Amino acid sequence: MTAINSPRDRYNAVWIIFFILGLGTLLPWNFFMTASMYFTSRLRDPPINADGQNLTLNGTLVEGDTRSVLESIFNNVMTLCAMVPLLIFTCLNSFIHQRIPQKWRISGSLSVILLVFLITAVLVKVDMAPLPFFTFTMIKIICINSFGAILQGSLFGLAGMLPASYTAPIMSGQGFAGTFAAFSMICALASGSALQDSAFGYFITACVVIVLAIISYFALPKMEFFKYYADSSSPKPCSEEENNMDLLNKENPGEKPAVVSLADEETTHTISVFAIFQKIRVMALSVCFVFTITIGIFPAVTVDVKSFAAEDGVWKNYFIPVFCFLLFNLMDWAGRSLIAKCTWPGKDSKWLPVLVILRVIFIPLFILCNVQPRNNLPVFFAHDAWYIVFMIIFSFSNGYLASLCMCFGPKKVAQHEAETAGAIMAFFLSLGLALGAALSFGIRAMI
């Protein structure tokens, strides 16, 4: 059987399943991040002085900031507790993916994430002091991102065995996860219900989506299209790899297809992880840098931008949910989805790393917006329009460039190396997230 007469993806069922699984990988983190208003509302210290200023845990006043200590550090600590475990367990996944069956890694991770969300929904109705609530919330964030890392690494490795276009639905699903979470939060706010009631429905919604992802994963092995590419016992002819590369080259004219002979294929079976990294290092380092810049700014800095147009009212209440979370995720999703139609620049183009490096300009652009409170730098881009324009370009470039790197990475190696290449790419993606989380403390301190 050749690539030409291989089974077709009927009704795009496999594509849809990978989209849902991609949704499941980032949905937990996005739901926790977008619900920061709910979490910080439960972290306020009860003692308030006569001037309406909050007291810290030690009883001293917070100068220039009416938030409690736990409120003020929540977003930075949340990002750090999410990204460091993500990096560690993505790295561990590179070692355990050959020892623990894929079925257990993916279904087990989804089940644990589902359990954490059920606990989170129940705790909405339970009164807790700010410090224990803060600690338990961070433990839950560590838990979902640890298992989310195993899930993400396993999923990218799984997609690496399929044609390049099947990494796109994972990235698109991850982009939609943030959009779905932000839209759900806005609907909860618009419902007019008490914040706790809205949060309960919000987290139950997440549980339903995770259950859908579990069902979708168990349906995947039944698809003929998936079974054809996942069956390692029947080697595919070399012409299939050539055909797959030709599909990419139609989108990138002028690139020569990577034809692998049988003799070459036998030799590459002994190639080490480091040798595979050498082939994909540009893509791996590029996706790492993309997310270092993104997480260094979002949400630790962007969530503290205050609307210049209105001090109170509806605009103020919806400014961050709409123009920080919803806008970011909509444009990020659009960028991730665009690679299904456009893959410029190509996998060997020098423009791709150049565009990735240029994103560093967003650091000064956002810190000079109306971020409050601030002690060191002046506000230069005070008007809301500046913040909105920056957010559109920032989020779209994140989704598009990261998706290009993740799609091209596994396709720069031989087919039998694709799963390992996918795991390496997932590791460097997570490394970028962790570095960005650490960078966010320094960026916020500059302001």
N, C-alpha and C positions, 0 to 999 in steps of 0.2 A: 504494500500500500504506500503510495507517495503522498506528498503534501497536497497534490492537486485533487486526489480522490479521497482525502481524509474526511471523517465525519464532519458535518456542518453543525454549528451552534444554533440549533433550532430555537426560534423565537428569542434569540439572544439570552437564553436561560442562564448559561454559565456567566455571561457578562453581568447580568442582573445579580446573580448570587455573589460575585466578587464585589460588586458595588455595595451590596448589603453588608458583607463582611468588612469592607473598608469603612463603612458607616459605623460598624460595631467597634472598630479599633480605637477611634478617636472620640466617639460619643461620650464615654465616661468622663474623660478629661474636660471636654467642652461643657458638659452639664455642670460639673463642679466649678469651672472657671466662670461661666456665665451666671451662676447663682451666687456670685460673690456678694450681691446686695443682701441676700438672705443670710449668708454666713456672717457677714460683718454686723448685721443687725443684732445677732445673738452674742456678739463679742463686746458690746458696750458696757463699760464699767458703771455700775449703779451710782457711785458717788459723784455728784455734780455740785460745784461750788456756787456761790450766790451770783456770780457773773455768767453762769451757764457754761463754764469751762469744765471739761472732763478731767478727772484725776487719773494719774497713772496707777499701776499696781502698788507703787511705793507711797502713794499719797501726794506726790508732787505734781505741779501743774505742767501741762504740755504747752509750752509757749508757741503761739502762732498756729496751733493745730488743736481743734476741739475733739479729735478722735482719741480713743484709748490706745494704749501701746499695742494691744493685740489687733485692733482694727488697722492701725497704721502699717504693721508689718505683715498683715495677712497675705496680700497679693504676692509679695516677694518670697515669703516662706512657702506659700502654696506652690509657686512655680519651681522652687528649688526641690521641694519634697516630691514633685511630680517628675522632674527631668533627671535627677540623679539616679533614682531607682530604674527609670526607663533606660538609661545608659548601661547600668550594671547588669540588668537582666537581659538586655539585648546582646551584650557581650557573652553572658552565660549561655544564651540560646545558641550561639555559634558552636558551643561544645556539646550541649545536651540534645541538639536536634538529631544527632545520629544515635542517641541512646534512648530517647523517649519517643515513642511513635507520634507521628504528626497528628493523628486523630485525638490522642490524649492531650497534646499541647494546645490545640485549638479549642476543642470542646471543653476541656478543663478550665482554661483561662476564661472563656465566656461564662461558664457556670459560676466561677468565683466572683467575677465582675457583677453578675446578676445578683448574687447574694449580698454584696456590698451595697448595691443600690436599694435592695429591699430593707436592709438595716438603716440606711440613710433616710428612707421614707418613714420608717417607724419612729426614728429619733426626732423627726419634725414635731411629733406630738409629745415628746418627753422634755421636761424642763431640766436644764443643766447649767451649772455655773460657767462663766466665760472661759476660764482656763482649762477645765476638763473638756469642754466642748471643742476648744481650739486644738487641744492635743489629740482628741479622738478623730477630729476631722482630718488632721494631717496624717494620722495612721491609715485612715481610709484612702486618702490620696496616694500614699505610698503603695498601698495594696493594689489598687486598681491600675496604677501605672507599671507596677512590677509585672503583673499578669498581662497587662496590655502590651508590654514590650515583647513578651514571649509570643503573644498572639500576632503582633505586627510582624516580627521577624519570620515567624512560621508562614504567615500569609504571603509575604513578599517572596520567600523562597519557593512557595507553592506556585505563585504566578510566574516565577522565572522559568518554569518548565513549559509554559504555554507561549504562544506568539506574543510579540512585544505589546500589542494592543490590549492585552489582558492585564497589564499593570495599570493602565489608565483608569479602569473602573474602580480600582482600589483607591487611587489618589483622588478620584472624583468623589467617591463615597466618603473619604476622610474630609474632603472639603465641605460636603453637604452636612456632615455631622455638626460642624460649627454653626452653619446656617440654621439647621433644624433646632439646635439648642437655643440659639438667640431668638428665633421666632417663637419658640415655646415659652420662653421667659417673657417676651413682650406680650403675648396672649395672656399669660398669667397676671401680668401687671394691669392689662386692660380690662380684665374680668372684674376688677373692683373688689375682689375677695381679700380677706386678711392675708398678710404676707405668709404666715405659716400654712394656711389652707392652700394658697397658690403653690407653695414649695412642695407640699405633699403631692398634689396632682402632677407637678413638674417631674418629680423623681419617679413616680409610678409610670409616667409616659416613657421614661428611659428604660424601665424594666421591660415594658412591652416590646420596645425595639430590640433589646438584647435577646429576648426570647425568639423574635423573628430571625435574628442572625444565627442562633443555634439551630433552628429548624432548617434554614437555608444551607448551612454547612453539611448537615446530614443528608440533604438532597443532592449535594454536589457529586458524590461518587457514582450516582445512578445515571449521570449524563454521559452519553456515548462520546461526545466531543472531549470531555475532560478525561475520560478513561483512556482514550487514544494517546493523549500527550503524557499522561501520568504513568503509563505502563512502561516501566524500564526493562521488562523482560524481553520486549521485542524492539530491538534497536531500529531507529528511524534511518532511512537512507540519507546519505549526505546531501542529496538534492533537496531535501526538505529544509535544511539549514540555509541552503542557497536561496530557495524560494522565499523563506521568511525574511532574509536580508534584502531580497529584491523588493519586498513589500515596503520596507523602510526606505529603500533607495528611490522608490517612486515619489516619496515625500521629500527626499533629499537628493535631487539629481546631481550627478557628477561624482558621487561616492562609489567606490568600487566595492562589490559584495565580498564578504569574507567567506571564501570557499575552503572548507576543511576536508582534507582527504582522509581515507580510512587509516592510513599509516600515521598521519598527524594526530588523529583522534585517539589512537591507541597510546601514543606517546604522552598526550596531555592528561591521561588518567592519573599519572603520577605527580602532576604539578601541585605544588603546595598552595596554601591559602595566601601566603605572601606573594607568590607568583601571580595569582589571580588578582590580588590587590594592585600589583604593578600595572596590569592591563586596564584597570578601571579607576586608577587613583585620581584622575582629573575629575571624573564624575562624583567619586566618593567625597573628595575634599570640597567640591563645589556645593553639594547638597548639605554638607556640614556647615559651610559658611553661610548659606542661605538661612538656615534655621538659627544659627548663632545670632545673626542680626535681628531676625524676626522676634525670637523669644527674649532677646535683650531689651526690646522695646514694648512688645505686646505680651501680656496686658499690664505689666508692672508700671509702665509710664503712661500709656494711652488711656488707661482707666481713670487716671487722676486729672485728665484734661477737663476743665470746667467751661461751660458754655458762656461765651462773651455776650451773646445776644439777649439772654434772659437770666435773671438772678433767681427766679422762682417760676412756678406754674408748670404746665404740661411739657413745654419744650425742655425745661431743666430736668424733669423726671425721666424723659425718654431719650435725652441726648446721648448718654453713654450706651444704654441698651441698643439704640438704633445705629448711631454713627461710629461706635467703637466695635461692638460685638457683631451686630447683624451686617453692617456694611463690610467689615473685614472678612467675614465668612462668606458672604455672597460673592465678593470679588475674588477671594481665594479660590472658591469653588469654580468660578468662571475661568480663572487661569488654569486650574487643573483640568477642566473639561475641554479647553481649547486644543490641547495636544492631540485629541482624537481627530482634529481637522488640520492642524498645523504643527510641524515639528521643526521650526526655525529657531535658532541656528542648529545645524546638523551635529551629529554625535562627535565629529572630529573637528568641528569649527572652533577657532580661537575666540569667537565672539561670545560663546556661552560662558566661559570663566570670566571674561571681561565684564559682562552684564551682571554676573553674580557679585563681583567685587564692587561694582558701582553702587550696590545697595547700601553701602556703608554711609552714604550721604543722608539716609533717613535718621540716623542717630542725632545729628545736630538739628535737623528739621523739626523733629518731634519734641526735643527738649526745649526748643525755643517757642513752642506753642504755649497756650495758657494752662500749663500744668501747675496745680496747686495742692498743697502748700509748696513754696519754693523759697530758698534762702540765698542762693549764690548768683544765678544767671537771670538776666532780664527777660521779659516776654517780648518777643519780636513779631511772632505770627499770632496776634491776639484774636483776630476774627475767626469765627467758626468755619468759614469757607476754606481757609488755609488747611485747617485740620482735616476737613472732609476730603479735599483734593489729595493731600499727602496720604491719607488712609486708602484711597482708591488705588493709587499707583503702588503703594507699599504692599497691599494685600494681593493685588493681581500679579505682581512680579513674584511674590512668594510662591503662589500656587503654580504659576506657569513654569518658572525656572526649576523649582524643586521636582515637579513632575517630569520634566525633560530629563533631568539627571537620573531619576529613579527608573525611567523607561529605557534609557540608553545604556545604563550600567551593565545589566545582565546580558545585553545583546553584543557586548564587545568581547565576549568569551565564547568558547565552544558550548554546545548544548548541555553536555554532561556537567559543566562547571557553573551552569546558570543558577542553580539553587544556592550554591555557596556564594556566588557573586551577589545574589539577592540578599542573603543574610549579611554580607559585608556592607552593602549599601544601607540596609536597615540600621546597622551598628553606627555608621557615620552620620546618618540622619539623627539618631538618638544622641550621639556625641555633640552634634550641633545644638540640640535642645538643652543638654546639660550645660554646655559652655554659655549659651544664651542666658540660662537661669542665673549662673554665677555673674555674668556681665551685667545683668539687670540691677544688681545691688550697687555697682559702681556708677552706672548711668543715673540711677535715681539719686545717689549721693551728690552727683555733680549739680543737680538742679537745686 
